[in-house]
Amino acid sequence: MKGKKEHPYYKEYKRWERSFETYLKSQKRYREKTIISYLGLFFHFFCWIKEEGIIYKEKIGYNDLLSYRNHCREKGNKKSSINQKLSVVGLWLNMLIQRGKRKDNPARDLYFRKVSKRLPSNIIPVKELEETLKNFPIETLADVRDKLLFSLMIYQGIIKAGELESIVTSDVDLTEGKLYIHESAKANTRLLELKASQIIILQQYLGNTRPAILALTGKKTEQLFISLGAGSRLANTLAYCLRKINKLNPLLQSREQIKSSVLADYLKNHNIREAQYFAGHKWVSSTERYKDVTLYDLHEKLQKVHPF
């Protein structure tokens, strides 16, 4: 393909790009590199629309997107790559829905199912996670922030750096006890309940800790969680947080393990769709692998390897 600006469709595409870029920046708060990547995938989709002679782009339907998916397969794209392209198309359709130009999003029904990974065997009971959280130190500014991060891992199952980085202060509703999580290419948007104990930590964090970190680092940002380093990424912050957690409980070895423990427990009292929403999974198959597994069974497996 020619360079984007030299492409014969670029002049017409530019109007669509501006609209979609504005939506991504104002509604989704993606990183600049992510937006650039999404716009590249959107341009690929736009060129296909033009080549297919689809005139009313806002009216594009399920069969059109199925043809686009087949086109991508014929080009040798991997299923994961096609899912990413469809996800970007889905974001564009969400924009049209928000602006009242359509009512449905057929892209959601066309993702290839992900291959389920093997369930982890080192599941930790949620009561033990809560006990570890209770013993988490709060001696420094970083400790208060990290204890709050750990609580989100336990009670909302949020472990990904990207999701945590996308949370801004306005996403926290202390009055209603709710936390809004933004949609991404890999996870759905969701509104999750906060525990009473989290609201207490959040009040301390928002009122004292976060302003102190801002003053210390000289940063100006709406991000809820702020690293003590120069950048806005949280990968290193989460790594340090996990070290503190592991020091308190050596059986806790990864953030993925924490989320698996939380979701396995959640499924004891909720149906599969509720669990899918809670986890933010785009594919219900990602949640289904936990369906017939009880926390007790997994705990028994763990006892054989790591008796408490």
Residue pairs with C-beta under 8 A, 6 or more apart in sequence:
1 7
1 47
4 10
4 40
4 43
7 13
7 43
7 47
9 46
9 47
9 50
12 50
13 43
13 46
13 47
16 42
16 46
16 57
17 39
17 42
17 43
19 95
20 39
20 42
20 91
20 92
20 95
21 35
21 39
23 91
23 92
23 95
23 98
24 30
24 35
24 38
24 91
25 35
27 95
27 98
28 91
28 166
28 182
28 183
28 184
29 166
29 168
29 182
30 38
30 166
30 184
31 165
34 185
38 88
38 91
38 185
41 84
41 85
41 88
42 88
42 89
42 92
44 85
45 68
45 85
45 88
45 89
45 92
48 68
48 71
49 57
49 60
52 64
52 67
54 60
54 64
58 96
58 101
58 102
59 102
60 106
61 106
62 106
62 109
62 110
65 86
65 89
65 106
65 107
65 110
66 110
68 85
68 86
68 89
69 82
69 86
69 110
72 81
72 82
72 85
73 82
77 85
79 112
80 112
82 112
83 111
83 112
83 114
84 185
86 107
86 110
86 111
87 107
87 111
87 185
87 186
87 282
88 185
89 107
90 105
90 107
90 108
91 183
91 185
93 102
93 104
93 105
93 106
93 107
94 105
94 183
96 102
97 103
97 104
97 105
108 282
111 282
111 283
113 283
113 285
114 283
114 285
114 286
116 285
116 286
116 288
116 289
117 289
119 260
119 289
119 290
119 293
119 298
120 256
120 257
120 260
121 298
121 301
121 302
121 305
122 251
122 253
122 257
122 302
122 305
122 306
123 257
123 260
123 261
123 264
123 295
123 298
123 299
123 301
123 302
124 249
124 251
124 252
124 257
124 258
124 261
124 302
125 261
125 265
125 295
125 299
126 154
126 261
126 262
126 265
126 295
128 249
129 154
129 252
129 258
129 261
129 262
130 154
132 150
132 245
132 248
132 249
132 252
133 147
133 150
133 151
133 154
135 248
136 143
136 146
136 147
136 150
136 244
136 245
136 248
137 143
137 147
137 244
138 144
138 147
141 209
141 212
141 213
141 216
141 228
142 228
142 240
143 244
144 201
144 204
144 205
144 209
145 205
145 209
145 210
145 213
145 225
145 226
145 237
146 237
146 240
146 241
146 244
147 201
148 198
148 201
148 202
148 205
148 225
149 164
149 225
149 237
149 238
149 241
150 241
150 245
151 195
151 197
151 198
151 201
152 158
152 164
152 179
152 198
153 159
153 255
153 258
153 259
153 262
154 258
154 262
155 194
155 195
155 198
155 262
156 179
156 181
156 192
156 194
156 278
157 259
157 262
157 263
157 266
157 278
157 279
157 280
158 164
158 181
159 238
159 255
159 256
159 258
159 259
160 186
160 187
161 233
161 234
161 235
161 238
162 184
163 181
163 182
163 184
163 187
163 280
164 224
164 225
164 234
164 238
165 223
165 225
165 232
165 233
165 234
166 181
166 182
166 184
167 179
167 180
167 181
167 182
167 223
167 224
167 225
168 222
168 223
168 224
169 206
169 210
169 222
169 223
169 224
170 222
171 179
171 180
171 181
171 182
171 224
172 179
172 180
172 194
172 202
172 206
172 224
173 179
173 180
174 194
174 199
174 202
174 203
174 206
177 193
177 194
177 196
177 199
178 191
178 192
178 193
178 194
179 191
179 192
179 193
179 194
180 189
180 190
180 191
181 187
181 189
181 190
181 191
181 192
181 280
182 189
183 189
186 282
187 280
187 281
187 282
188 277
188 280
188 281
188 282
189 280
190 277
190 278
190 280
192 278
194 202
210 224
210 226
213 219
213 226
213 228
214 220
214 221
214 226
216 228
217 226
217 227
217 228
217 229
217 230
219 226
219 232
221 232
223 232
225 234
225 237
226 232
227 233
227 234
227 236
227 237
228 237
229 236
229 237
238 255
242 252
242 254
242 255
245 252
246 252
246 253
251 302
251 306
252 258
259 279
260 290
261 295
263 275
263 278
263 279
263 287
263 290
264 290
264 293
264 294
264 295
264 298
265 295
266 275
266 278
266 279
267 275
267 287
267 290
267 291
267 293
268 294
268 295
270 278
272 284
272 287
272 288
272 291
273 284
275 287
275 290
276 284
276 286
276 287
279 286
279 287
281 287
